[in-house]
């Protein structure tokens, strides 16, 4: 008995999930560099992850880069805010101790 063929939408979703994973493994900086190289060459397909038998469109890679950049900036922003809050609390504690000691 043969296995039933998956619907096209399911196959596409699986391919996109594999592409996202392969792009993540390649890394943001390398994907960005390869994307720029492919774009200058006028390609419609991103071939840097072809070894995984994946050929996402340049549009897909551009959207991945946008999302990844937002994620990275969000992490940086949260780290900065946490450090700023810790600095403010340390300053308040210092002035509190200074006021108590006279």
Secondary structure, DSSP 8 states (H G I E B T S, - for coil): -------HHHHHHHHHHHHHHHHHHH-HHHHHHHHHHHHHHT-SB--TTGGGT---BHHHHHHHHHHHHHHHHHHHHHHHHHHHHHHHHHHHHHHHHHHHH-
